Amino acid sequence: DDALPSTETALILNWMGFDCGLEARNLGFNCTTTHGTLPVGGLVQGLELVSLQPTSLTLMYQ
């Protein structure tokens, strides 16, 4: 029905990148990595995650 709101929601995460090859001291971060994985289950309290699909920023392409 067109009158009902969509049950789908987009959560867009901005992935900050750092160059761990910098030869500087005390940059304020460490360069551990998760190899591109992110535990999304605990990002928002009370959120029931049914499915997760990576997509483009325009939400048009998977």
Phi, psi and omega in degrees: 000132182289342182280343182271145177290157179292147176269000181261144180225144176254131174244110183260122181253129177267112184273112179282135180249143178230147175267104182284357178273000179296136180261061179233155181257152174054054179281351178091004176213160173247160187254047171284159183226153175253011181057039176083006179259153181219122178284095187280345182300330182254012181292318182234121179292138179083003180272126176263110182271116181267313178211160181222127180229119173294141182210173178285165180297334178279354182065017182264334187234140178257000000 
